[in-house]
Amino acid sequence: MAFMVDITLFSAAALAVASASLTAFGRRRQRYGGWSWWVGAMWVTTAGTALAAALPWRAGGGLATAGAALAGLLLMAWPVLTLVGLRRFHPRQALPGGERWDWLALAGATGIVVLGTWATAASSTVASAGSQGNGPWIATAAAMAVHLYAALLLLLGPDSREFRPARGLAAVMVLVALAPALAAWLAPAAQAPLPVQAAAAALGGVVLAFMALTLVCERTERQLRDSRRRLRVLANQDTLTQVPNRRHFQELADQALRQDEPGTCVLLHFDIDHFKRINDLFGHAAGDRALCLVSQAMLENLRAHDVPGRQGGDEFVLLLRRTTPRDAVGVAARIVAEVQRRAPGHQLPTLSLSFGVVQIAFGEGIASALRRADQAMYEAKRQGRSRVVTAGGNEEEPVFAESQRLGLLAA
């Protein structure tokens, strides 16, 4: 018995350290739903183990009987508290049953322990010092039922990666439930199952601490990955029009130019004619709708490997890969037709666009091509807007082809 007391004392000390560490960890980190229940389960198990270590086993009597009953109640509470914590930590991954059934199971086991302890004390079956009759075994059977109930629900839980640590804990719960019976089978002379139950519960508490840390760290890491992904999207994409922003467009365009054969890419630079007038007459909300409409029309007329972008304000760019300026003019015409067809449905006046088109020359960078396309776009505006102008030559001496009319003029 002295050996068992030493084991129980060691278990209580180990649990106290684990509980304190888990509590301190929770204070420094974001606490998710269910965390407080797991910390509470740790401290309840610590209290039960410490009480089991402090019981006067050799003296026996009513104090030992009452203390054993209280320790047993504390030691069998942690599986239910763990279940409640998991239900709140994974609210979208429903475990079988519900919290109501968890508390009913614990309440029923508590009633059995209390009645068993009362019956033992009433019948005065304590035959000798250190013997407590059948009361401890009744409490052990009730604790076994609670542990097996919790383990079964965890094993029947969602088959997901997030739930794997809980399945490992379920295996430990089964071991904790069977430990007193196994110890009694190996040592039939032992009459006090509570020390074995306390030592087994300490093992379960330590595994619970590891499970809680694993679940919290995995969720924190997953949220950090999601945050970084969202930040990358915000850094690379224009939030209003949902197309790459100026910086990201240039990155994508440079990559495309490196992959394609020289002279096979065409760049379009265009904007909305009289965009300031739309904002002034119809409000900035109408201007935002116009920008979104143009970006949607552009995206719907692209191939998967083409690169769209917003330069800022009402200016857009479009890199068409493995095509010709003539085909690019056809794309511009389709974009204008789509914009003008859908504008009334967006409570917008007639919209027109002015395009500048250039063939990217051998060895030319995207920045130089953008400047040439910008020159062509302003030439289209000079010639009356709602037009497309193709430019050749170089930036210092551009050569503009005859403009082509696109759709209707803006009202």
Summary of the structure (lengths in Angstrom):
residues: 411
radius of gyration: 37.2
end to end distance: 97.6
largest distance: 114.2
contacts: 1399
relative contact order: 0.08
helix: 65%
strand: 10%
